[in-house]
Amino acid sequence: MDLNDRTSLAELMASYQPTETGYRVPKDGWRICLAHEFKEKRAPLQAKNVSLSEVAKHIGLGLRYLKWWYKKTQVEKKAPFIDMFRALPLRQIYGAPLGGIGGGTITRGWKGEFCRWQLNPGMYHYKTVIADQFTVCLRRDSRTIYQQVLSTEHPHTMQGWNWGYCGEYAFYHALYPRAWSVYHLPGQNVTLTCRQVSPVIPHDYKDSSLPVAVFVWDIENKNDYALDVSIMFTMVNGSGHKDDKSGGHWNEPFNLEKEGESVCGVLLHHCTPVNPYTLCLAARKQSDREISYQTAFNPEGTCSALWSDLINNGQLDSPEGPSPPTQKGEKVAAALAVGCSVAAQGHNCVEFSLAWDMPKMTFGSREKEHMRRYTRYYGTKGDAGPSLSHYALTHYKNWEKSIEEWQRPILEDSALPSWYKSALFNELYFVVDGGTVWVELPEDCDVSGGLRPQEGGLPAQPPIIKEYGRFAYLEGQEYRMYNTYDVHFYASFALIMLWPKLALSLQYDIAGSVVQHDPTERTNLMTGSCSAVKTRNVVPHDIGDPDDEPWTRVNAYQIHDTADWKDLNLKFVLQVYRDYHLTQDTQYLQDMWPICQAVMEAELKFDTDGDGLIENSGYADQTYDGWTVTGPSAYCGGLWIASVCVMCKMAQLLKSDSVYERYRDILERGSAAFDKLLWNGKYYNYDSSGRSLSNSIMSDQCAGYWFLMASGLGNDKLQTFPKEKIRSALKSVFDFNVMSFSGGHMGAVNGMRPEGVPDRSSIQSDEVWVGVVYGLAATMIHEDMLEEGLHTAEGCYRTVWERTGMAFQTPEAYCEKGIYRSLGYMRPLSIWAMQLALDKTGQSYRPRQPSDSLEDTAAH
């Protein structure tokens, strides 16, 4: 652990009083004392943060958006895909989410609260349910000597319970998909370690789909006498939403025995008209464990009876039969307690599982019913809670073995800094908690867009989607569009490296939508002009809004007409070859080839002067949708050159000589134009418009080259980016965008002026985009600039996870001071591109010593 890692850990753990480190808690990960208070408080981007010149430029957008927002929210009663008036305030509370991929998520905070819910697909509910708690009861010689809710809260309800656990005696440690909460019980000489395990396992397409998590409580008794210890798990039937009081919800106990193992617990049936579900609290029966339960209690009273029941003998009264359905206005909760004996100076453990079973789901339009992936194994009847719990409690050790085998080579690599190990695994939370859905492909579904293989299209049901299902995740928890493709370009590294079948399934879905056409006219909010929702032979911006009907109606985004964007088609082509390179799936390459040809043919119209290089159109026509770009540009021009390069490579592989010759000619002419129009001797200019800000230094100027390196084409004869120019450009970005910005400790600002100040010509040029920074760091690593790459990425990790309290909600963007934008965002999954670069280059890292300083080597 280098000096920076030790310093940061000391800050986050400064309030922790005991010396106990918990039961087998790993050293790497994100660790924080429950008494920690983040000093830096940030606010979401608001109109008051925008310069007057920017406001003046976007008055029309503001008026059109207001009119559209009012119609959407007040007339249609729907949630806008981006709500500019109700951005999420920063709550510095979140920890690792529970559950596998695509079955909905429940997020626990680092203080143990259940506080972020995504059970309805893609729609988030931010509510801490105070009755969802763990409570410990210690008994000696048949007498209770200590009983405490393991929560630092002091709620106004449930006042019959002992709240206010002292946070200075506990800490939280996350190394996703596991997390540990360590509680030292003051004055009791007992330490509890709760290990939270979710089935998120690379290359596993069964268990990784399960909506379940396990809590293993390790109990260490440091006394010279034995103790009886009970842990009680309480949960409300619901998520803190208003429908918790809609009536008709009921609970019942259950017992399931199979394969020589028994589990028991309580089922909480949440009977809403739309997307009903069942929560399941469970424990495994063992000869030396006492399991008891309370089927129903009112979580809005003092709850004294339940508290007294536990304190009386460490058990609950376990009534038979179901509870009556709730009346409208009522809430109901349940409790499950597990007890064991712990010898003097001994150790024991108890286990719980929490499952949530919503097998059938509908999106906001209610037009279609979708079956979640796990129903392939557990059915669609909504009665899977006991079976899910049984499987989890009898197989979680196998999950942990797989997780440890996956993570071990990276965690044991002493050459890698500790912050990087934490960032790499913890940023993966978004694969699960990105509003993620993973559903079965219906028998009557045609994903091809109506164009058959013999016509240059796809099969109606590509085998990979039929076998592995459909996958979608949001651009962000606040930017509610599924599979936003310009952003997925960055995030896709996590999927293709860890769940490649899901990455390819997503690509088939996108390819099928390319050939679709939706002529419905609508207003683009930026300009007020009208255009078709979807143009044929153009990659969609996204595959839809969860409050509508994704896959059926694409392009929820309507700020710009993205058919005119310059990056979407190119990002498809680059991902196709990158995916082929990493999977060697020849069928995939063959299926995608005609789609690649179609989108590149459509892209050629942007080469208006025929020099082999596309031009941007004088507005923000790419992923930086607030940053105007005119003429040939470093970002889109570089993506174009890289795409033409991979078209040549694919044509070679598929023995398409005429296509190869055509694109080889474009590559030669386009590369010459790119150098002539954009290279200034040190880096590639932002664009070639000749404006006063054309020579800004863009942090993302080497994005096209990055993908060529990730695709194994760095030394290919078709790769036409001069290596010495790429290194010079990266050095300029490091010297200016990184080291000249905020003392070099916040990552890379998107745009920097050669005078050494940020480009403030737009909101976005003045921001740091975390996912872009991780991609930039990967590019540096590919170019043997390991120290610079790690330093660049470290600034983002320290800012997000340690200084501003944005753990498990990494935003799209932040500014140097005070502001963030779009919490819980997809793009930071690009950190896995750094791991790919490290794997490919085999570089080792020497931690900086206090005397070393990158500032010393940066040329300003």
N, C-alpha and C positions, 0 to 999 in steps of 0.2 A: 504494500500500500504506500503510494507516494505521499509527499507532504500535503498536497492539496486535498487528497482523500482523507487524510487524518484530520486536517483542519475542519473540513466540512462536517465529518462525522461528529467531531467534538462540539460543533455549534448545534446540530440537530439533537444531540444527546446531552447537552449541557445541564439540563434540569433533572436528569436521571440520578437518583440517590443511591440505590443499592449497587452491589458489585456483581450480582447474579447476571449471567448472560443467557439464561434459558436452556432448555433441553435440546441439544443438537441443532441449534440455530446456526445457519451458515454464516461465514464472515462477510461474504459479498452480497450486496443488495442495497436497498434503500431503507435506512433505519432512522427512527424518530421517537423521541420520548413523548409520552402522552400529555405531558405538561408543556410541550414546546409551543411557543407563539411566534408566528412569522412576523417579522418587523415590517417587511415591505407589503403594502396593500395596493393592489392594482384594480383598475376599473375597465370595463369594456369600452371599446371605441364608440364615441358618441359624436353627434354633430358639432358640439362645442370644441372637439379636438381637431376639427378640420379647419385648415387655413381659409381665409376669406376668398382667396383666389380659387381654391378648390370648390368652395361652396358656390361661387359664381358660375363655375364651369358646369356644375351639376344641378342647377335649379330645376331644369326640366325633368331630370331623372327623379328628383325629390318629389315633385308634384305628381308625376305619373305613378311613382311608387306609392304615395299616400292614397291616391284614388284606388289603385289596385289592392292595397293592403286593407282598406276599409271594406271593399266588396268581398274580399276573401274571408276576413275575420267576422264582419258584422252581418253580412248578407248570407254568404255560403256557410258560415260557421265552421270554417276550416282553418288549419294552422298554415301560415305562409311558409314557403320553403326556406326563406331566410327572413327572420323577423328583426328588422332594423330598429324597431321601437322598443323591443323587449329582449335585449341581449341578456344573456345569463350573467348575473353578478358572480364574482369569484367567491366560492366557498372553499376554504383551504382545508378540506376535510377528507378527501377521497383516498381509499385504498384499493386493493386488488378486487376486481369483480369475481363473482361466483359463477360456476357453470362452464359447460363446453361451448362449442361454436354453433350459433344459429338457432338455439332453443329459447332465447330470451335471457336476460341477465339481471342479477340483483347485485348491487355493489355495496360493499361494506366500507365504512370509513376507517381511517387508521386509529381512531379511538374505539372502534368496535361497533359503531352504529350501522344499521341497515338504512341506506340513505339515497340510493339512486336506482330507479327501477325502469327496466325496459322489457316488459312482458308483452304488451301490445307492440307488434313489429314496427321498429323504427321510431316509435314515439316515446319520448323520455318523460318520466315523472320524478321530480326532485323533492323528495319528502323523507325526512327522518322519522321513522315509526318508533316512538320511544319505548313501546312495550316489547319490541323485538330485542331480546337481551339474553345474556348468559349470567347466571347467578351461582355463586359457590356457597356451599354449606359445609363447615368443618365440625365434626363431632368427636368427642373423647369420652370414653367410658359411658356411652349412651346419652351424652348430654351435648347439646349444641353450644359450641364456644365461639363461633364466628359465622356470620352470614352476611353476604355483601353482593349487591349488584355490581358487576364488573363494568361500570360505566362512570365516567366523571361528571355526568349530567346531574342537575337538580331540578327535575321536572315539576310542573304544577299539578300533574295527575299522578296516580299510583303512589300517593304519599305514605302508604302503609309499608313501603319498602325502604330498605337502607341504601340510599343513593350516595353519590358524591365520593366514589373511590378516588384516592389521591393519585393523580396522573404522574407524579414524580417517582412513583414506584413501578412504573410499567413502560414498556416500549413496544414499538411495532417494527417488523422487519419484512420487507417484500422482496421476493425473487420470483416473479411471475413464472408459472401459474400457481405458485404456492406463496403463503404468507404466514408469519408467526406473530402472535401477540403474547408477550411475556409479562406476567403479573407477579410481583413479589407481594405477599399479603403482610402488611405491616403488623409487627408484633407476633406473628404466627409461625415464623420460621418455615414457611411453605412457599414454594414457587410453582406457579401454573404456567404452562406453555401451550397455547392453543395453536395448532398447525392447521391451516386452511388449505385444502387440496382440491383443485379442479382438474377435470380430465382434458387438458389441452396438450395433446401429444403429437408432435410432428409425424407426418406420413401415416397417421392413424385416422381412418375415415368412419369408424364406428363409435368407439368410446368417446372420441373428441366431439361427437354431436350431442352428447347426453346433457340434459338440463338438471344437473345435480352437483353437489359439492359435499365434501366430508370435512368435519371438524374433529381433530384428534387432540384430546386434552391430556398432556403429560403432567403428572403431579409428582413433585419432589418434596418429600417430607424430611426436613433437616433436624427434626426433633428426636429426642431419645425415647419417645413413646409413639405408639401407633395411633393413627387417625382413621376415622371413617369420613370419606369425602364424597359429597354429592355435587354434581353440576346440573343445573336446571336451565333448559332452553325454552324460552317463551316466544310466541309469534302470533301476531294478529292475522286473522283471516282477511288478507288484502294487502295493499301497498301504500296506505295512507291517502289514497284517492277518495274522492267523494262517493264513488260507488261502493266503498266499504260499508256505507250506511244505507244502501239501496234495498236491503232486505232479501231474505231467501237464502242467505249463506248458512252453512251448517258444518259441523265437525263430527268425526267419528273415530274411535280407536280401531286399530287393525293389528293383525298378526299374520305373518307369512313365513311358512316353513318350506324349504325345498333344498335339495342337494345336501341334506344334513345340517343346514344352517337356518336359524330363525331370526327374523327381525320383527320388531313391533314398534308402534308409535301412534301418531294421530294424523288423520287426513283432514285438511281444511278445504272444503269445497266452496269455491268462490263462483257463485252462480249468476254471472252477468249475462244479459241477452247476447252480447257480442264478445267473442273470445273468452269464454269461461275457462277456468283453470282450477287445478287442485294443488295446494301446497302439501308437502309431506314431511313431517318431522319423524325421524326414525333412529333406532339404536339396535345393535346386534345383541341377541341374548347370549349370555355366557354364564357359566355356573357360579362364578364369583362376582357377578354384577347384579345389582338390584335396579330394575327398571320400573318406573311408575309414571303416571301421567294425570293430567287434568284435561278432560275433553273440552271444556268450555269455561271461560271466565270473562267478565266484563272488564276490558282494559281501560275504561274511562272513569272507574271509581277509585277507591283507595287500594283495592286489591289486597286488603289485609288478610282475608281468609286464605288465599293461596300462600301468602308469605308465612302465615302461622302454620299452615299444613306442612310446609317444608321444614320449618324450624323445629317442629314438634318431634319428628323422627327421621328427618333427611329424606322423606318420601312423600309422594302425593297420593290422593285417595283412590285414584284409578277407577272411576265409575264405569259400569257397563253401558253399552248402547250409544246411539248417536245423540247429539244435542238437537233441540228443536231449531227449525230455521229462524233466523233473526227477523225481527220486525223492522219495518222501515224506520230509520233513525238510530238503529242499534248497531254496535260493533260486537264482534266476538273474537276471542283469542284462545289459544291452547298452550299447554305446557307439557314438557317431557323431561324427566329427571333420571339420571343414571348415577348410581353410587357404587363405590368400591372401598376396600380397606387398603391402607398404605402403611406398610411396616415402618418402624422407627428407622431413620436414616435410609428410607427406602423410596421406591418409585413404583408408580402404577399409572394406568391410563384408561380413559373412557372415550368412546367414539359416538359421534352423532352424524347423521346425514340430513341434508335439506334438498328436496327435489321439488320441481314445479312442472306440472304436466299440462301443457296446452297443445295437444297434438294437432288440432286444426286451427288455422288462423286466417283472418281476413285482413286486408289492408283497408284504408279509409273509405274506399268506394263501396265496399261490401259486395262487389260484383262476383268475385271468385273466392273459392275456398282452397287454401293451400295446406298440404300435409308436410309437417316438419320432417327433417331428415331422420330423426331418431324413431319415427313411427315405422320405419322399415323393420325395426327390431322389436318395438314395443306396442305396435298397433295404434289405432286411431280412436279407440273407445273412450279415452280419458280416464282409464282405470290403471294407468301404469305406475302410479306413485309407489306402491309397495315393491313392485319388481325393480324399478329404478333404484330404490333405496337398498334393496337386498343386493343388487349387483354392485353398487358403489361400495357398500360396507365390506363386501367380500373380495373386492378387486382393487381397492384404492392402493394397496401396497404394490401391486403390479404397475399401476399408473406411476407411482413415485419412482419405481425402479427405472421405468422408461424415461421419465423426466430427468432423473439423475444421470443416466447414460448419455442423454442428449446434451445436457449442460456441462458435464464434467470436463471435457477437453478444453472448453473455453474458461471455465472457472479455475482450472488447475494450471492455466497458462500464466505463469508469473510475469511474463513480459507484458501482459495487458493490464492497464490500470483498472482499479476497482470500480471507478465511476462508469467506465465503459461497459463492464459486465452488468452492472445494475441497469444502465440505459438500454442495453441490447435486449435483455429479457423483459424488463418492465414495460417498455414501449409496446410490447406485443399485446398488451391488454386490449388494444383497439381491434384486433382481429375478432375478438369475442364481443367487446362492448362498443362496437361501432354501429349500434342499431342493427346488428348482423342477423340476416336470415339465411337459412340453408334448408331448401325445400325439395321435395320429390318432383320430378317432371311428370305431369299428368299424361295419361295414355293418348289423349287427343290433342296434345300440344304440338305445334309446329314452330320450331325456333328458327327456321331457315329464312323467314321473310318471304316465302313463296317462290324463291329461286332455287331450282334443283341443281345437284352436282353437274349434270350434263349441260346445264346452262351457265355454269360458273358460280353456282351457289353451294349450299350445304345440304346434308341430309336433314329430313324433317326432325328427326330425333338422333342427333349425334350420339354415338355409343358412350362417350365420356360423360355427357350430361345425364344420359339414361342411367348409367351406373353410379355416378358420384353426385348427382343432383345439381340444383341451381344454387348459386351463392351470390349474395349481395351484401355490401356494407356501405354505410353512409359516408358522404364526403366529410361530415362532421356531425356531432350531436346537435349543433345549432344550425348547420348548413345541411338541410334535410333532403338530400338527393342521393339515390343509390348508384354506386359504381361510377361516380364522377370520374370521367376517363382521363382528363388532363392531370388530375391529382393521383389517380391510381397508377399512372406511369411511374411515380416515385415510390408509392407504397407497395407496389406489386412485388418487390424483391422479397418481402416477408412471405407472401403466398407461394411464389415459384420456388423458393428455397425450402419451405417447410411443409406446405400442402400443395404440391404442384398440380394435382388433379383438380383442385378447386380453381387454381389460376387458369388452367386450360379451359375448364368449364365456363368460366367468366368470359374468356376470349371467344369461345364459340357463340355465346349469347350476344356479345358485341358484334361479331361478324354477321350474325343473322340480322341484327338491326340495321347494319350498314345499308343493305339493299332495300330496306323498307322506305316508304314515302308516305308522309301524312300531310296532305295539302291544306289542312285547317289553318286559316290565317289567324295570327294573334299579334298583339302590339309588343314590340321590344322596348323595355322600360328605359334603356339608355337613350335611344334616339327618337322614340315615338313612331318609328316606321313599322310597317307590318311585313311579316314573312311567314312562310310555311313552318309548321312545328318541326317537321323532319324532312330533309332533302335526301334523295336517293344517292347512294355511293359516297356518303359522308358519315364518318364516325359520330355517334350521338355524344352530346355532352354528358348525359347520364341516362339511366334506364328507368327513371321515374321517382315520384314522391310517395313515401309510405302512406301519406294521407289520401292518396289517389289509388292507382292500380299499376304498380311497377311492372315492367316487361311488356305490358299491354300498351301503355301510353308513356313514351320516353320523352326526354328533354323537359323536365320540370323547370329547369333554369330558363328564365326569359329576360335576363337583363340585356344580353346581346343576342343577335342571330348567330349561333355558333356554327352554322353551315359555312360561314365566312371566316371562321377561325383558322389560323395557319398551323396549329400544332397538333390537333386531334388526330388527323389521318396519319401524320408522321409518327406519332407515338404508338399507334397501332402496329405499323410496319416494324418499328424498332422492337416492340415487345414480342412480336411473332418470332423474329429471329433469335432474340435473347432467350425466349422460352425453348425454342428448338435446341439451341446450343446447350442449355442446361439439362434438358430432358432427353434429347436425341429421339424425340417422337416424330418419326418420318411421316406418319399418317396425318398428324396435326399440321406439319409444314405443307403437305400436299393440299389439305383442305383449306388452309388459309391463303395459299398462293393466289388464286383468282381474286379473292377479296383484297389482298395487297395490291394487285394490279389495278383493280377498280378505284381504290382510294388514291393511289398515286396518280392515276390518270386524271382524277378530279382535281388533285393538288396542282397539277401542271398549269392550270389556268392562272395561278398566282405568279407565274413567271411571265410578267407582262412584257418584258423587253427581249425575251428569248435568249438570255445570256446563261441559262442553266441554273439560275439562282432565283428563288421565290422572293417576292416583296411583301412586306406588311402594308396594310391599307390605311394607315394614318389614324387609327384608333386602337384601343386595347384589345386586339384580336387574338388573344392567346391566354394561357393560364393566369398571367398577370393582368387581370381583366379591369384594372383601374390605372394602368400605366401605358400611356399612348406610345406607339411605336410606328415608324414610317420608313418605307423602303426596305431594302435588305437589312437584316438585323443579326446580331450575334446569336441570340437565342433561337429564333425560328430558322435563320439561315444555317446555323450549326446542326439543328435537328434535320433539316432538309438534306444537307450533305451526307450526314450519317445514314439517313433513310435510303438515299440513292445508293450508297455503298452496300447496304444490306440487300437491296434489290438485286444488285449485281451478284452478290454472294449466293442468294437464293436461286437466282437464274442459273448460276453455275451448277449448284447442287441438283437442280431439277432438269438440267440439260435443256434449258430454254435459250438457245443461242441468240435468237433475234432480240429477245427481251434484254439479254446481257449486253449486246452491242449497243442497243439504244440507250440503256442507262449508263453504260461505261462512257459514252460520249457526253451525256449530261453531267456525269461526275467530273470529268476533266474540265469542262467549261465552267461548271458551277463552282468548283474548288478554286479556279483561277479568279473568278469574279468575287468570291467570298474574301479571298486574301486582298485583292485589289481594293475593294470597297470598304472593308472593315478593319483590316490590320493597321495599327498606327505605330508599330515598332516595339510596343510593350504588351499590348493586349488588344482584344477585339472591341471596337467601339460598340456602344449600345445599339445604335442604328446608323444609317448613312444618310439621314435626312439633311444634314448640315445645320440643324438647329443648334442653339448654344449648348444644349445638354446632350448632343449626340455622342460626345466622347465620354459619357459617364461609364464607370467601371461596374459592370453587372456581375454579381457573384455567380450567377447561373449561366455564364456565357459558354461554358464547356459542356453543357448537358448532352449534346449529341455525341461528343467524343467519349463522355462517360459511358454511354450505352454501348459504344463500340468496344470499349475495354471490357465491360461486363460480359460482352458476347464473344470474347476471345479473339477479337479482330484487331487488337492493338498493334500487332506486327504484320498484319496481312497486307499484301501489296495493294489491295483496294483501299486501304485506309489512307486518306490523303491529307489529314491534318498534320502539319509539320510538328514533330515532337518538340523541337526547341521553342516553337511559338506557343504550344500548349503549356509548357513549363513556365515560360515567361508570363503568360496570362494568369496562370494559377499563382505565381509569385506576386503579381500585381494585386490580385484579389486578396491574397493573404496580407500583404503589406498595408493595403488601404482599407478594404471592406472589413477585415478582421482586426488588425492591430491598431489601426487609426480610429476605430469605433469603440467608444466606451472603454478605453484602456486595454482593448484586446481580450476582454473577459465576458463577452455576450454573444459570441458567434459572429456571423458575417451579415452585415446589413445588405439588403438587396442591391441598392445603388449607391455608389460613392463617386464623388467628384475627384478629379486628379489634384485638386487643391487640398484634399484631405478632409472634406466635410461631406456629410450625407447628401445625396440627391433628394431634394424635397419638392420635386416637381409633381409628385403624386403621393397619395397616402401610402401606396405599396412600395414605392422606391425607398421610403424612409423606414420600412419595417424589416425585421428579421423573420424569415420563414424557416421554422425549425426543420421541416422536412427537406427543404432546399439545402440547408446547411449540412445535414447528414449526407446528402448526395454529393455536395461539394467536397466534403471530407473524404468520401469514397474515391472521388476522382483524384484527389491529392495522393491517396494511398496507392492507387494504381500507378501513379507517376513517381513512386519512390520518395514522396514527400510525407512520410509517415508522421513525423513529429508535428509538422504543420497541420496535417489532417486531424490528428487527435486533439490538438489544442483548439482547433476551430470548432469541432463538435463538442468538446468539453464545456465551452462557454455556454452553449444552449442547455446542456444537462444541468449545469450548476444554476443557471438562471431559473429554469422551469421547476426543477425538483427540489432545489435547496434554498433558493432565495425568495421565490414568489409563491411557493405553496401550490403549484399547479400539478402535483403528482396525480397520475392516472386521469388526467384531463388536459394533456399537452395541447396547447393551442396551435392554430395555424400560424399566428403572428404575434409579435410584441414589438414595441418601440423601446428606445433606450430608457425612457422614464414613463412610469405611470399607467401605460395603456397595454391592453392585449386585445386580440380579436379572434373570435370563433374557438371556444373551448372544445376539447375532445375531438381532435381532428385526425384525418386519415394520413396525411402526407408524412408525418414523422416515422411511420413504419419503414421509411427509406433507410433507417439506421442499419437494416439488414444488408444493404448494399455495401456498407463498410465491412461487414463480416465477409461478404463475398470477395471484396478486394483483398482483405487480409489472407483469406484462403488461397486466392490465386497467386499472390505475390510471395507468401510465406515470410513476410517481414516480421522482425522482432522489434520490440520497443524498449528503449532505455528510459525509465522515469527521470524526469528533470530533477536535478538537485537544486537546492536553494540558490546556488550561485549561477545556475543556468537561467537564461531568460530569452524567450523568443523576441521580446522587444529589442534585445541587443542586436539581433540579426535582421530585424525588419528595416527596410529602407523607406524612409518617409520623404 
